[in-house]
Amino acid sequence: MGRRRSNRCMACEDKIELDYKQYNKLKRFTNRSGKILPRRATKLCEKHQRKAAEAIKSARYLGLLPYGDEHGSPWQ
Amino acid sequence: MYLLDPKFEEEGLEDKKDRLKAIVESEDGEVESMEEWGKKRLAYEIDGFSEGFYLLIEFQASSDVIDEISEKSNVEEGVIRYQVFRNKEVAEPVKS
């Protein structure tokens, strides 16, 4: 029997701050092209998923994180 | 949080900081700290800029004047983008 991975929310356990200022840490909640990952992938609870999404969107507005990788793509 | 023209890295930063401070003070706000994040590469191009100078200003002001401060920041030269955040640790609860 393998050890079961904790299904507790990371933000609740580690108390990581979900803030636009920690934009490098928010990157782990986005995929490679910058899209926000769904909760089944981030393993965050409802409250913290919402906070993470808001923080990512603030960081995007300020140019700290990409909206997606379509900017300057060869298809435009 | 202000995103400024990257030219302020070289010159005019102190003037610009004074001007932004004056905006807050003109509405009876109090600037508590200014933090320069410096020049950073933007994740995407904004208004033709691929780099920007980040400046974080923490201030205290009445909630009624935030709109005025925002409006003045918006027309200030050299400001590419700005955003006002509420600091939940120090802010008083909103009175209904």
Backbone of each chain as nested JSON, in Angstrom:
{
  "chains": [
    {"id": "A", "residues": [
      {"number": 1, "name": "MET", "atoms": {"N": [0.843, -1.207, 0.0], "CA": [0.0, 0.0, 0.0], "C": [0.873, 1.25, 0.0]}},
      {"number": 2, "name": "GLY", "atoms": {"N": [0.771, 2.008, -1.034], "CA": [1.568, 3.244, -1.096], "C": [0.972, 4.303, -0.197]}},
      {"number": 3, "name": "ARG", "atoms": {"N": [1.825, 5.245, 0.18], "CA": [1.302, 6.321, 1.032], "C": [0.408, 7.227, 0.214]}},
      {"number": 4, "name": "ARG", "atoms": {"N": [-0.739, 7.507, 0.777], "CA": [-1.675, 8.348, 0.055], "C": [-1.222, 9.795, 0.132]}},
      {"number": 5, "name": "ARG", "atoms": {"N": [-1.241, 10.468, -1.015], "CA": [-0.838, 11.864, -1.044], "C": [-1.927, 12.685, -0.351]}},
      {"number": 6, "name": "SER", "atoms": {"N": [-1.478, 13.609, 0.455], "CA": [-2.441, 14.442, 1.163], "C": [-3.323, 15.171, 0.166]}},
      {"number": 7, "name": "ASN", "atoms": {"N": [-4.618, 15.133, 0.43], "CA": [-5.492, 15.868, -0.473], "C": [-5.903, 17.217, 0.121]}},
      {"number": 8, "name": "ARG", "atoms": {"N": [-5.16, 17.596, 1.138], "CA": [-5.45, 18.903, 1.722], "C": [-4.919, 19.995, 0.81]}},
      {"number": 9, "name": "CYS", "atoms": {"N": [-5.552, 21.143, 0.907], "CA": [-5.161, 22.283, 0.07], "C": [-3.788, 22.802, 0.496]}},
      {"number": 10, "name": "MET", "atoms": {"N": [-2.933, 23.039, -0.501], "CA": [-1.572, 23.484, -0.237], "C": [-1.529, 24.824, 0.488]}},
      {"number": 11, "name": "ALA", "atoms": {"N": [-2.416, 25.706, 0.089], "CA": [-2.403, 27.04, 0.693], "C": [-2.856, 26.98, 2.149]}},
      {"number": 12, "name": "CYS", "atoms": {"N": [-3.748, 26.054, 2.471], "CA": [-4.201, 25.924, 3.853], "C": [-3.073, 25.364, 4.714]}},
      {"number": 13, "name": "GLU", "atoms": {"N": [-2.327, 24.398, 4.185], "CA": [-1.301, 23.722, 4.973], "C": [-0.018, 24.526, 5.096]}},
      {"number": 14, "name": "ASP", "atoms": {"N": [0.49, 25.007, 3.966], "CA": [1.787, 25.696, 3.977], "C": [1.655, 27.181, 4.257]}},
      {"number": 15, "name": "LYS", "atoms": {"N": [0.441, 27.678, 4.239], "CA": [0.199, 29.095, 4.389], "C": [0.974, 29.907, 3.342]}},
      {"number": 16, "name": "ILE", "atoms": {"N": [1.015, 29.426, 2.116], "CA": [1.658, 30.235, 1.075], "C": [0.718, 31.372, 0.722]}},
      {"number": 17, "name": "GLU", "atoms": {"N": [1.334, 32.514, 0.494], "CA": [0.551, 33.707, 0.234], "C": [0.162, 33.762, -1.232]}},
      {"number": 18, "name": "LEU", "atoms": {"N": [-1.13, 33.859, -1.499], "CA": [-1.597, 33.952, -2.873], "C": [-1.799, 35.427, -3.196]}},
      {"number": 19, "name": "ASP", "atoms": {"N": [-0.698, 36.044, -3.664], "CA": [-0.674, 37.478, -3.85], "C": [0.0, 37.761, -5.189]}},
      {"number": 20, "name": "TYR", "atoms": {"N": [-0.421, 38.837, -5.856], "CA": [0.202, 39.123, -7.16], "C": [1.688, 39.382, -7.031]}},
      {"number": 21, "name": "LYS", "atoms": {"N": [2.137, 39.816, -5.837], "CA": [3.558, 40.12, -5.653], "C": [4.409, 38.856, -5.708]}},
      {"number": 22, "name": "GLN", "atoms": {"N": [3.794, 37.716, -5.384], "CA": [4.517, 36.436, -5.449], "C": [4.24, 35.776, -6.796]}},
      {"number": 23, "name": "TYR", "atoms": {"N": [4.351, 36.567, -7.855], "CA": [3.904, 36.058, -9.154], "C": [4.703, 34.851, -9.625]}},
      {"number": 24, "name": "ASN", "atoms": {"N": [5.949, 34.745, -9.173], "CA": [6.718, 33.563, -9.576], "C": [6.139, 32.286, -8.973]}},
      {"number": 25, "name": "LYS", "atoms": {"N": [5.601, 32.422, -7.748], "CA": [4.996, 31.248, -7.116], "C": [3.636, 30.92, -7.724]}},
      {"number": 26, "name": "LEU", "atoms": {"N": [2.979, 31.955, -8.272], "CA": [1.667, 31.71, -8.884], "C": [1.791, 30.935, -10.186]}},
      {"number": 27, "name": "LYS", "atoms": {"N": [3.008, 30.939, -10.75], "CA": [3.214, 30.252, -12.028], "C": [2.888, 28.767, -11.935]}},
      {"number": 28, "name": "ARG", "atoms": {"N": [3.045, 28.211, -10.731], "CA": [2.768, 26.776, -10.615], "C": [1.277, 26.457, -10.727]}},
      {"number": 29, "name": "PHE", "atoms": {"N": [0.431, 27.491, -10.668], "CA": [-1.003, 27.268, -10.853], "C": [-1.455, 27.565, -12.276]}},
      {"number": 30, "name": "THR", "atoms": {"N": [-0.485, 27.759, -13.161], "CA": [-0.817, 27.957, -14.576], "C": [-0.106, 26.882, -15.383]}},
      {"number": 31, "name": "ASN", "atoms": {"N": [-0.622, 26.629, -16.573], "CA": [0.09, 25.684, -17.427], "C": [1.175, 26.434, -18.197]}},
      {"number": 32, "name": "ARG", "atoms": {"N": [1.839, 25.756, -19.097], "CA": [2.992, 26.373, -19.735], "C": [2.631, 27.59, -20.579]}},
      {"number": 33, "name": "SER", "atoms": {"N": [1.413, 27.599, -21.095], "CA": [1.064, 28.752, -21.91], "C": [0.437, 29.865, -21.077]}},
      {"number": 34, "name": "GLY", "atoms": {"N": [0.328, 29.66, -19.767], "CA": [-0.132, 30.746, -18.907], "C": [-1.581, 30.659, -18.483]}},
      {"number": 35, "name": "LYS", "atoms": {"N": [-2.268, 29.605, -18.934], "CA": [-3.671, 29.454, -18.534], "C": [-3.763, 29.013, -17.073]}},
      {"number": 36, "name": "ILE", "atoms": {"N": [-4.787, 29.478, -16.391], "CA": [-5.005, 29.062, -15.012], "C": [-5.487, 27.616, -15.011]}},
      {"number": 37, "name": "LEU", "atoms": {"N": [-4.857, 26.797, -14.16], "CA": [-5.232, 25.383, -14.104], "C": [-6.528, 25.199, -13.313]}},
      {"number": 38, "name": "PRO", "atoms": {"N": [-7.286, 24.167, -13.633], "CA": [-8.503, 23.902, -12.871], "C": [-8.174, 23.348, -11.484]}},
      {"number": 39, "name": "ARG", "atoms": {"N": [-9.149, 23.373, -10.633], "CA": [-8.915, 22.973, -9.254], "C": [-8.488, 21.513, -9.139]}},
      {"number": 40, "name": "ARG", "atoms": {"N": [-8.968, 20.672, -10.031], "CA": [-8.562, 19.262, -9.949], "C": [-7.065, 19.101, -10.176]}},
      {"number": 41, "name": "ALA", "atoms": {"N": [-6.448, 20.085, -10.819], "CA": [-5.001, 20.013, -11.05], "C": [-4.223, 20.765, -9.98]}},
      {"number": 42, "name": "THR", "atoms": {"N": [-4.766, 21.867, -9.473], "CA": [-4.027, 22.65, -8.478], "C": [-4.189, 22.092, -7.066]}},
      {"number": 43, "name": "LYS", "atoms": {"N": [-5.225, 21.313, -6.839], "CA": [-5.524, 20.74, -5.516], "C": [-5.74, 21.827, -4.464]}},
      {"number": 44, "name": "LEU", "atoms": {"N": [-6.245, 22.952, -4.876], "CA": [-6.537, 24.007, -3.907], "C": [-7.995, 23.9, -3.485]}},
      {"number": 45, "name": "CYS", "atoms": {"N": [-8.271, 24.406, -2.293], "CA": [-9.659, 24.417, -1.858], "C": [-10.384, 25.553, -2.578]}},
      {"number": 46, "name": "GLU", "atoms": {"N": [-11.678, 25.599, -2.416], "CA": [-12.471, 26.571, -3.151], "C": [-11.986, 27.996, -2.909]}},
      {"number": 47, "name": "LYS", "atoms": {"N": [-11.788, 28.322, -1.63], "CA": [-11.388, 29.677, -1.254], "C": [-10.041, 30.062, -1.871]}},
      {"number": 48, "name": "HIS", "atoms": {"N": [-9.075, 29.147, -1.748], "CA": [-7.745, 29.49, -2.226], "C": [-7.628, 29.443, -3.736]}},
      {"number": 49, "name": "GLN", "atoms": {"N": [-8.405, 28.596, -4.385], "CA": [-8.413, 28.593, -5.849], "C": [-8.89, 29.952, -6.35]}},
      {"number": 50, "name": "ARG", "atoms": {"N": [-9.918, 30.468, -5.682], "CA": [-10.469, 31.768, -6.068], "C": [-9.42, 32.859, -5.869]}},
      {"number": 51, "name": "LYS", "atoms": {"N": [-8.733, 32.811, -4.717], "CA": [-7.701, 33.809, -4.435], "C": [-6.567, 33.712, -5.434]}},
      {"number": 52, "name": "ALA", "atoms": {"N": [-6.175, 32.484, -5.76], "CA": [-5.081, 32.289, -6.714], "C": [-5.469, 32.859, -8.07]}},
      {"number": 53, "name": "ALA", "atoms": {"N": [-6.709, 32.58, -8.486], "CA": [-7.152, 33.061, -9.791], "C": [-7.171, 34.586, -9.826]}},
      {"number": 54, "name": "GLU", "atoms": {"N": [-7.661, 35.209, -8.742], "CA": [-7.694, 36.673, -8.688], "C": [-6.276, 37.241, -8.75]}},
      {"number": 55, "name": "ALA", "atoms": {"N": [-5.365, 36.622, -7.985], "CA": [-3.985, 37.114, -7.945], "C": [-3.325, 36.986, -9.312]}},
      {"number": 56, "name": "ILE", "atoms": {"N": [-3.597, 35.863, -10.005], "CA": [-3.017, 35.674, -11.336], "C": [-3.538, 36.739, -12.284]}},
      {"number": 57, "name": "LYS", "atoms": {"N": [-4.827, 37.041, -12.172], "CA": [-5.413, 38.036, -13.074], "C": [-4.852, 39.43, -12.813]}},
      {"number": 58, "name": "SER", "atoms": {"N": [-4.618, 39.752, -11.527], "CA": [-3.991, 41.043, -11.22], "C": [-2.59, 41.11, -11.809]}},
      {"number": 59, "name": "ALA", "atoms": {"N": [-1.843, 40.02, -11.626], "CA": [-0.475, 39.981, -12.131], "C": [-0.455, 40.078, -13.652]}},
      {"number": 60, "name": "ARG", "atoms": {"N": [-1.465, 39.494, -14.286], "CA": [-1.544, 39.582, -15.741], "C": [-1.747, 41.018, -16.192]}},
      {"number": 61, "name": "TYR", "atoms": {"N": [-2.647, 41.723, -15.517], "CA": [-2.938, 43.095, -15.899], "C": [-1.673, 43.945, -15.826]}},
      {"number": 62, "name": "LEU", "atoms": {"N": [-0.853, 43.689, -14.803], "CA": [0.365, 44.477, -14.615], "C": [1.537, 43.972, -15.452]}},
      {"number": 63, "name": "GLY", "atoms": {"N": [1.284, 43.004, -16.316], "CA": [2.35, 42.54, -17.196], "C": [3.349, 41.619, -16.527]}},
      {"number": 64, "name": "LEU", "atoms": {"N": [3.012, 41.099, -15.349], "CA": [3.937, 40.205, -14.651], "C": [3.772, 38.759, -15.117]}},
      {"number": 65, "name": "LEU", "atoms": {"N": [2.556, 38.412, -15.531], "CA": [2.298, 37.062, -16.039], "C": [1.606, 37.184, -17.397]}},
      {"number": 66, "name": "PRO", "atoms": {"N": [1.791, 36.203, -18.272], "CA": [1.144, 36.27, -19.588], "C": [-0.337, 35.896, -19.528]}},
      {"number": 67, "name": "TYR", "atoms": {"N": [-1.104, 36.451, -20.45], "CA": [-2.508, 36.064, -20.56], "C": [-2.623, 34.698, -21.236]}},
      {"number": 68, "name": "GLY", "atoms": {"N": [-1.713, 34.434, -22.124], "CA": [-1.69, 33.187, -22.858], "C": [-0.519, 33.315, -23.793]}},
      {"number": 69, "name": "ASP", "atoms": {"N": [-0.252, 32.309, -24.59], "CA": [0.932, 32.458, -25.432], "C": [0.579, 32.954, -26.82]}},
      {"number": 70, "name": "GLU", "atoms": {"N": [-0.645, 33.482, -26.983], "CA": [-1.029, 33.883, -28.338], "C": [-0.417, 35.214, -28.773]}},
      {"number": 71, "name": "HIS", "atoms": {"N": [0.103, 35.993, -27.801], "CA": [0.649, 37.3, -28.183], "C": [1.882, 37.116, -29.047]}},
      {"number": 72, "name": "GLY", "atoms": {"N": [1.828, 37.667, -30.232], "CA": [2.962, 37.565, -31.133], "C": [3.112, 36.182, -31.725]}},
      {"number": 73, "name": "SER", "atoms": {"N": [2.014, 35.433, -31.789], "CA": [2.106, 34.097, -32.342], "C": [2.091, 34.167, -33.869]}},
      {"number": 74, "name": "PRO", "atoms": {"N": [2.591, 33.141, -34.548], "CA": [2.626, 33.171, -36.008], "C": [1.243, 33.129, -36.638]}},
      {"number": 75, "name": "TRP", "atoms": {"N": [0.193, 32.866, -35.857], "CA": [-1.145, 32.785, -36.452], "C": [-1.858, 34.113, -36.517]}},
      {"number": 76, "name": "GLN", "atoms": {"N": [-1.26, 35.108, -35.888], "CA": [-1.973, 36.387, -35.861], "C": [-1.703, 37.207, -37.103]}}
    ]},
    {"id": "B", "residues": [
      {"number": 1, "name": "MET", "atoms": {"N": [0.265, 49.767, -7.022], "CA": [1.37, 49.301, -7.852], "C": [1.349, 50.047, -9.175]}},
      {"number": 2, "name": "TYR", "atoms": {"N": [2.474, 50.662, -9.475], "CA": [2.597, 51.394, -10.729], "C": [3.532, 50.661, -11.678]}},
      {"number": 3, "name": "LEU", "atoms": {"N": [3.142, 50.678, -12.94], "CA": [4.023, 50.198, -13.994], "C": [4.382, 51.42, -14.819]}},
      {"number": 4, "name": "LEU", "atoms": {"N": [5.654, 51.803, -14.761], "CA": [6.093, 53.057, -15.378], "C": [6.94, 52.796, -16.615]}},
      {"number": 5, "name": "ASP", "atoms": {"N": [7.076, 53.848, -17.403], "CA": [7.971, 53.859, -18.556], "C": [9.385, 53.468, -18.1]}},
      {"number": 6, "name": "PRO", "atoms": {"N": [10.037, 52.519, -18.8], "CA": [11.358, 52.068, -18.348], "C": [12.44, 53.143, -18.388]}},
      {"number": 7, "name": "LYS", "atoms": {"N": [12.156, 54.286, -19.048], "CA": [13.18, 55.343, -19.1], "C": [13.503, 55.886, -17.705]}},
      {"number": 8, "name": "PHE", "atoms": {"N": [12.568, 55.697, -16.733], "CA": [12.808, 56.228, -15.391], "C": [13.918, 55.472, -14.661]}},
      {"number": 9, "name": "GLU", "atoms": {"N": [14.281, 54.335, -15.195], "CA": [15.434, 53.623, -14.642], "C": [16.669, 54.532, -14.696]}},
      {"number": 10, "name": "GLU", "atoms": {"N": [16.81, 55.254, -15.825], "CA": [17.996, 56.096, -15.998], "C": [17.828, 57.478, -15.378]}},
      {"number": 11, "name": "GLU", "atoms": {"N": [16.693, 58.11, -15.645], "CA": [16.595, 59.496, -15.187], "C": [15.153, 59.868, -14.82]}},
      {"number": 12, "name": "GLY", "atoms": {"N": [15.065, 60.841, -13.945], "CA": [13.76, 61.413, -13.602], "C": [12.944, 60.589, -12.611]}},
      {"number": 13, "name": "LEU", "atoms": {"N": [13.563, 59.548, -12.038], "CA": [12.788, 58.697, -11.135], "C": [12.359, 59.449, -9.871]}},
      {"number": 14, "name": "GLU", "atoms": {"N": [13.3, 60.215, -9.306], "CA": [12.972, 60.933, -8.066], "C": [11.832, 61.931, -8.298]}},
      {"number": 15, "name": "ASP", "atoms": {"N": [11.903, 62.647, -9.452], "CA": [10.829, 63.595, -9.786], "C": [9.494, 62.882, -9.88]}},
      {"number": 16, "name": "LYS", "atoms": {"N": [9.512, 61.747, -10.564], "CA": [8.266, 61.008, -10.77], "C": [7.72, 60.5, -9.437]}},
      {"number": 17, "name": "LYS", "atoms": {"N": [8.631, 60.035, -8.576], "CA": [8.188, 59.56, -7.268], "C": [7.55, 60.694, -6.472]}},
      {"number": 18, "name": "ASP", "atoms": {"N": [8.159, 61.884, -6.561], "CA": [7.581, 63.038, -5.865], "C": [6.205, 63.378, -6.411]}},
      {"number": 19, "name": "ARG", "atoms": {"N": [6.059, 63.278, -7.745], "CA": [4.774, 63.608, -8.365], "C": [3.688, 62.62, -7.923]}},
      {"number": 20, "name": "LEU", "atoms": {"N": [4.05, 61.346, -7.894], "CA": [3.068, 60.335, -7.499], "C": [2.717, 60.475, -6.017]}},
      {"number": 21, "name": "LYS", "atoms": {"N": [3.718, 60.86, -5.235], "CA": [3.479, 61.091, -3.812], "C": [2.523, 62.269, -3.648]}},
      {"number": 22, "name": "ALA", "atoms": {"N": [2.738, 63.307, -4.467], "CA": [1.891, 64.504, -4.393], "C": [0.441, 64.175, -4.731]}},
      {"number": 23, "name": "ILE", "atoms": {"N": [0.244, 63.216, -5.657], "CA": [-1.126, 62.825, -6.016], "C": [-1.853, 62.293, -4.786]}},
      {"number": 24, "name": "VAL", "atoms": {"N": [-1.176, 61.405, -4.054], "CA": [-1.805, 60.822, -2.861], "C": [-2.034, 61.901, -1.817]}},
      {"number": 25, "name": "GLU", "atoms": {"N": [-1.021, 62.779, -1.651], "CA": [-1.142, 63.792, -0.604], "C": [-2.17, 64.864, -0.935]}},
      {"number": 26, "name": "SER", "atoms": {"N": [-2.404, 65.079, -2.243], "CA": [-3.4, 66.088, -2.625], "C": [-4.803, 65.657, -2.21]}},
      {"number": 27, "name": "GLU", "atoms": {"N": [-4.982, 64.363, -1.948], "CA": [-6.295, 63.873, -1.501], "C": [-6.254, 63.474, -0.025]}},
      {"number": 28, "name": "ASP", "atoms": {"N": [-5.368, 64.112, 0.725], "CA": [-5.226, 63.861, 2.162], "C": [-4.832, 62.424, 2.482]}},
      {"number": 29, "name": "GLY", "atoms": {"N": [-4.131, 61.798, 1.559], "CA": [-3.624, 60.457, 1.843], "C": [-2.23, 60.559, 2.442]}},
      {"number": 30, "name": "GLU", "atoms": {"N": [-1.78, 59.458, 3.003], "CA": [-0.466, 59.459, 3.621], "C": [0.368, 58.323, 3.039]}},
      {"number": 31, "name": "VAL", "atoms": {"N": [1.492, 58.681, 2.426], "CA": [2.353, 57.656, 1.837], "C": [3.162, 57.002, 2.938]}},
      {"number": 32, "name": "GLU", "atoms": {"N": [3.09, 55.672, 2.997], "CA": [3.802, 54.967, 4.06], "C": [5.137, 54.41, 3.6]}},
      {"number": 33, "name": "SER", "atoms": {"N": [5.163, 53.899, 2.386], "CA": [6.44, 53.393, 1.886], "C": [6.43, 53.352, 0.37]}},
      {"number": 34, "name": "MET", "atoms": {"N": [7.614, 53.393, -0.188], "CA": [7.781, 53.247, -1.632], "C": [8.824, 52.167, -1.854]}},
      {"number": 35, "name": "GLU", "atoms": {"N": [8.49, 51.248, -2.715], "CA": [9.401, 50.145, -2.963], "C": [9.659, 50.063, -4.459]}},
      {"number": 36, "name": "GLU", "atoms": {"N": [10.928, 50.181, -4.827], "CA": [11.269, 50.075, -6.252], "C": [11.546, 48.618, -6.578]}},
      {"number": 37, "name": "TRP", "atoms": {"N": [10.784, 48.094, -7.5], "CA": [11.054, 46.724, -7.961], "C": [12.06, 46.761, -9.096]}},
      {"number": 38, "name": "GLY", "atoms": {"N": [12.188, 47.926, -9.699], "CA": [13.141, 48.08, -10.786], "C": [12.573, 47.682, -12.13]}},
      {"number": 39, "name": "LYS", "atoms": {"N": [13.462, 47.655, -13.11], "CA": [13.046, 47.377, -14.478], "C": [12.879, 45.877, -14.677]}},
      {"number": 40, "name": "LYS", "atoms": {"N": [11.731, 45.519, -15.252], "CA": [11.474, 44.098, -15.514], "C": [10.948, 43.935, -16.92]}},
      {"number": 41, "name": "ARG", "atoms": {"N": [11.16, 42.773, -17.448], "CA": [10.613, 42.419, -18.746], "C": [9.123, 42.12, -18.591]}},
      {"number": 42, "name": "LEU", "atoms": {"N": [8.307, 42.672, -19.469], "CA": [6.87, 42.419, -19.379], "C": [6.542, 41.066, -20.023]}},
      {"number": 43, "name": "ALA", "atoms": {"N": [5.507, 40.438, -19.501], "CA": [5.11, 39.127, -20.024], "C": [4.52, 39.259, -21.427]}},
      {"number": 44, "name": "TYR", "atoms": {"N": [4.035, 40.434, -21.742], "CA": [3.52, 40.688, -23.085], "C": [3.67, 42.185, -23.336]}},
      {"number": 45, "name": "GLU", "atoms": {"N": [3.612, 42.569, -24.592], "CA": [3.834, 43.97, -24.934], "C": [2.632, 44.823, -24.532]}},
      {"number": 46, "name": "ILE", "atoms": {"N": [2.882, 45.935, -23.845], "CA": [1.801, 46.854, -23.465], "C": [2.13, 48.217, -24.055]}},
      {"number": 47, "name": "ASP", "atoms": {"N": [1.24, 48.757, -24.878], "CA": [1.427, 50.066, -25.505], "C": [2.802, 50.215, -26.139]}},
      {"number": 48, "name": "GLY", "atoms": {"N": [3.288, 49.172, -26.755], "CA": [4.581, 49.241, -27.42], "C": [5.774, 49.053, -26.508]}},
      {"number": 49, "name": "PHE", "atoms": {"N": [5.552, 48.907, -25.21], "CA": [6.668, 48.689, -24.287], "C": [6.866, 47.193, -24.055]}},
      {"number": 50, "name": "SER", "atoms": {"N": [8.136, 46.79, -24.075], "CA": [8.384, 45.391, -23.738], "C": [9.053, 45.284, -22.364]}},
      {"number": 51, "name": "GLU", "atoms": {"N": [9.382, 46.444, -21.78], "CA": [9.931, 46.472, -20.426], "C": [9.2, 47.552, -19.651]}},
      {"number": 52, "name": "GLY", "atoms": {"N": [9.219, 47.436, -18.341], "CA": [8.583, 48.457, -17.524], "C": [9.298, 48.598, -16.197]}},
      {"number": 53, "name": "PHE", "atoms": {"N": [9.112, 49.753, -15.589], "CA": [9.708, 49.997, -14.275], "C": [8.608, 49.88, -13.23]}},
      {"number": 54, "name": "TYR", "atoms": {"N": [8.784, 48.975, -12.272], "CA": [7.738, 48.732, -11.28], "C": [8.02, 49.519, -10.002]}},
      {"number": 55, "name": "LEU", "atoms": {"N": [6.982, 50.183, -9.532], "CA": [7.094, 50.963, -8.308], "C": [5.868, 50.677, -7.442]}},
      {"number": 56, "name": "LEU", "atoms": {"N": [6.129, 50.235, -6.227], "CA": [5.031, 49.928, -5.306], "C": [4.96, 51.018, -4.25]}},
      {"number": 57, "name": "ILE", "atoms": {"N": [3.82, 51.681, -4.175], "CA": [3.624, 52.726, -3.169], "C": [2.544, 52.257, -2.208]}},
      {"number": 58, "name": "GLU", "atoms": {"N": [2.863, 52.253, -0.929], "CA": [1.842, 51.926, 0.066], "C": [1.387, 53.22, 0.705]}},
      {"number": 59, "name": "PHE", "atoms": {"N": [0.078, 53.413, 0.712], "CA": [-0.44, 54.642, 1.31], "C": [-1.728, 54.365, 2.057]}},
      {"number": 60, "name": "GLN", "atoms": {"N": [-2.065, 55.297, 2.924], "CA": [-3.338, 55.228, 3.646], "C": [-4.17, 56.401, 3.182]}},
      {"number": 61, "name": "ALA", "atoms": {"N": [-5.397, 56.135, 2.843], "CA": [-6.292, 57.207, 2.441], "C": [-7.712, 56.752, 2.681]}},
      {"number": 62, "name": "SER", "atoms": {"N": [-8.575, 57.711, 2.739], "CA": [-9.985, 57.39, 2.915], "C": [-10.506, 56.713, 1.655]}},
      {"number": 63, "name": "SER", "atoms": {"N": [-11.449, 55.794, 1.841], "CA": [-11.933, 55.042, 0.681], "C": [-12.652, 55.939, -0.332]}},
      {"number": 64, "name": "ASP", "atoms": {"N": [-13.119, 57.117, 0.119], "CA": [-13.843, 58.001, -0.814], "C": [-12.925, 58.618, -1.86]}},
      {"number": 65, "name": "VAL", "atoms": {"N": [-11.633, 58.711, -1.569], "CA": [-10.762, 59.439, -2.492], "C": [-9.984, 58.512, -3.422]}},
      {"number": 66, "name": "ILE", "atoms": {"N": [-10.206, 57.199, -3.301], "CA": [-9.466, 56.264, -4.151], "C": [-9.748, 56.529, -5.628]}},
      {"number": 67, "name": "ASP", "atoms": {"N": [-11.012, 56.856, -5.934], "CA": [-11.36, 57.13, -7.328], "C": [-10.596, 58.33, -7.866]}},
      {"number": 68, "name": "GLU", "atoms": {"N": [-10.473, 59.368, -7.037], "CA": [-9.74, 60.559, -7.491], "C": [-8.265, 60.247, -7.692]}},
      {"number": 69, "name": "ILE", "atoms": {"N": [-7.704, 59.494, -6.754], "CA": [-6.286, 59.13, -6.881], "C": [-6.085, 58.311, -8.155]}},
      {"number": 70, "name": "SER", "atoms": {"N": [-7.013, 57.385, -8.423], "CA": [-6.896, 56.56, -9.621], "C": [-6.956, 57.419, -10.878]}},
      {"number": 71, "name": "GLU", "atoms": {"N": [-7.891, 58.367, -10.872], "CA": [-8.066, 59.198, -12.06], "C": [-6.817, 60.018, -12.338]}},
      {"number": 72, "name": "LYS", "atoms": {"N": [-6.241, 60.592, -11.279], "CA": [-5.033, 61.399, -11.452], "C": [-3.854, 60.542, -11.891]}},
      {"number": 73, "name": "SER", "atoms": {"N": [-3.797, 59.314, -11.369], "CA": [-2.709, 58.421, -11.772], "C": [-2.825, 58.074, -13.243]}},
      {"number": 74, "name": "ASN", "atoms": {"N": [-4.067, 57.981, -13.695], "CA": [-4.325, 57.559, -15.062], "C": [-3.82, 58.558, -16.082]}},
      {"number": 75, "name": "VAL", "atoms": {"N": [-3.9, 59.858, -15.761], "CA": [-3.478, 60.871, -16.727], "C": [-2.034, 61.292, -16.516]}},
      {"number": 76, "name": "GLU", "atoms": {"N": [-1.379, 60.715, -15.513], "CA": [0.009, 61.071, -15.238], "C": [0.916, 60.522, -16.346]}},
      {"number": 77, "name": "GLU", "atoms": {"N": [1.813, 61.388, -16.814], "CA": [2.7, 61.007, -17.906], "C": [3.669, 59.895, -17.456]}},
      {"number": 78, "name": "GLY", "atoms": {"N": [3.908, 58.954, -18.322], "CA": [4.885, 57.91, -18.014], "C": [4.323, 56.726, -17.249]}},
      {"number": 79, "name": "VAL", "atoms": {"N": [3.05, 56.788, -16.901], "CA": [2.433, 55.646, -16.212], "C": [1.812, 54.736, -17.274]}},
      {"number": 80, "name": "ILE", "atoms": {"N": [2.339, 53.534, -17.402], "CA": [1.774, 52.603, -18.382], "C": [0.517, 51.971, -17.79]}},
      {"number": 81, "name": "ARG", "atoms": {"N": [0.639, 51.475, -16.582], "CA": [-0.516, 50.902, -15.894], "C": [-0.356, 51.114, -14.402]}},
      {"number": 82, "name": "TYR", "atoms": {"N": [-1.47, 51.052, -13.697], "CA": [-1.411, 51.147, -12.249], "C": [-2.584, 50.346, -11.727]}},
      {"number": 83, "name": "GLN", "atoms": {"N": [-2.49, 49.939, -10.492], "CA": [-3.612, 49.251, -9.887], "C": [-3.567, 49.514, -8.388]}},
      {"number": 84, "name": "VAL", "atoms": {"N": [-4.706, 49.836, -7.82], "CA": [-4.772, 50.084, -6.384], "C": [-5.274, 48.814, -5.713]}},
      {"number": 85, "name": "PHE", "atoms": {"N": [-4.536, 48.348, -4.709], "CA": [-4.944, 47.153, -3.966], "C": [-5.265, 47.551, -2.539]}},
      {"number": 86, "name": "ARG", "atoms": {"N": [-6.164, 46.81, -1.968], "CA": [-6.502, 47.012, -0.57], "C": [-5.654, 46.047, 0.254]}},
      {"number": 87, "name": "ASN", "atoms": {"N": [-4.925, 46.591, 1.21], "CA": [-4.103, 45.747, 2.068], "C": [-4.952, 45.276, 3.239]}},
      {"number": 88, "name": "LYS", "atoms": {"N": [-5.347, 44.01, 3.184], "CA": [-6.305, 43.501, 4.162], "C": [-5.747, 43.463, 5.57]}},
      {"number": 89, "name": "GLU", "atoms": {"N": [-4.391, 43.408, 5.69], "CA": [-3.821, 43.311, 7.035], "C": [-3.944, 44.61, 7.811]}},
      {"number": 90, "name": "VAL", "atoms": {"N": [-3.899, 45.739, 7.095], "CA": [-3.93, 47.003, 7.825], "C": [-5.225, 47.787, 7.62]}},
      {"number": 91, "name": "ALA", "atoms": {"N": [-5.993, 47.411, 6.583], "CA": [-7.182, 48.205, 6.286], "C": [-8.266, 47.986, 7.338]}},
      {"number": 92, "name": "GLU", "atoms": {"N": [-8.999, 49.041, 7.595], "CA": [-10.141, 48.899, 8.501], "C": [-11.286, 48.251, 7.742]}},
      {"number": 93, "name": "PRO", "atoms": {"N": [-12.124, 47.512, 8.444], "CA": [-13.249, 46.9, 7.745], "C": [-14.157, 47.946, 7.111]}},
      {"number": 94, "name": "VAL", "atoms": {"N": [-14.756, 47.571, 5.987], "CA": [-15.632, 48.507, 5.278], "C": [-16.891, 48.729, 6.1]}},
      {"number": 95, "name": "LYS", "atoms": {"N": [-17.225, 49.998, 6.304], "CA": [-18.464, 50.303, 7.024], "C": [-19.623, 50.299, 6.048]}},
      {"number": 96, "name": "SER", "atoms": {"N": [-20.704, 49.653, 6.437], "CA": [-21.828, 49.585, 5.51], "C": [-22.847, 50.672, 5.836]}}
    ]}
  ]
}
